[in-house]
Amino acid sequence: MAYKINDSCIMCGACEPECPTGAISEGDTTYVIDPDKCIDCGACADVCPVGAPEPEE
């Protein structure tokens, strides 16, 4: 299961440098996680101040 970034994202950019596979990029209104690159490690969720990255259901 890949992570996704929900609408709580405040575009702070804290998550992008933490991703070991480079799966996170800046989108129009939120950061976006490429599910094909995401390894479900949770590093992005650990640094997000608003809890925007979450496991996909």
GITA-V973179 format. One record per residue. RES is the residue in three letters. PHI is phi in degrees with one decimal (* if undefined). BURIAL is b if it has 24 or more other ideal C-beta (glycine too) atoms within 12 Angstrom, else e. Layout:
res:RES phi:PHI burial:BURIAL
res:RES phi:PHI burial:BURIAL
//
This chain:
res:MET phi:* burial:e
res:ALA phi:-86.6 burial:b
res:TYR phi:-85.8 burial:b
res:LYS phi:-134.7 burial:b
res:ILE phi:-107.2 burial:b
res:ASN phi:-85.4 burial:e
res:ASP phi:-70.4 burial:e
res:SER phi:-74.9 burial:e
res:CYS phi:-54.5 burial:b
res:ILE phi:-106.8 burial:e
res:MET phi:58.3 burial:e
res:CYS phi:-78.0 burial:e
res:GLY phi:84.6 burial:e
res:ALA phi:-64.0 burial:b
res:CYS phi:-75.8 burial:b
res:GLU phi:-55.5 burial:b
res:PRO phi:-71.4 burial:e
res:GLU phi:-82.3 burial:b
res:CYS phi:-75.7 burial:b
res:PRO phi:-71.6 burial:e
res:THR phi:-110.1 burial:e
res:GLY phi:68.9 burial:e
res:ALA phi:-80.6 burial:b
res:ILE phi:-102.9 burial:b
res:SER phi:-139.4 burial:e
res:GLU phi:-78.3 burial:e
res:GLY phi:-99.1 burial:e
res:ASP phi:-71.5 burial:e
res:THR phi:-121.6 burial:e
res:THR phi:-145.8 burial:b
res:TYR phi:-73.6 burial:b
res:VAL phi:-128.2 burial:b
res:ILE phi:-109.0 burial:b
res:ASP phi:-77.6 burial:e
res:PRO phi:-64.2 burial:e
res:ASP phi:-75.3 burial:e
res:LYS phi:-99.0 burial:e
res:CYS phi:-66.6 burial:b
res:ILE phi:-106.7 burial:e
res:ASP phi:61.0 burial:e
res:CYS phi:-84.7 burial:e
res:GLY phi:83.9 burial:e
res:ALA phi:-59.5 burial:b
res:CYS phi:-65.6 burial:b
res:ALA phi:-66.0 burial:b
res:ASP phi:-66.4 burial:e
res:VAL phi:-104.3 burial:e
res:CYS phi:-72.8 burial:b
res:PRO phi:-74.0 burial:e
res:VAL phi:-119.0 burial:e
res:GLY phi:70.1 burial:e
res:ALA phi:-69.6 burial:b
res:PRO phi:-71.9 burial:b
res:GLU phi:-145.1 burial:b
res:PRO phi:-64.1 burial:e
res:GLU phi:-70.4 burial:e
res:GLU phi:-87.8 burial:e
//
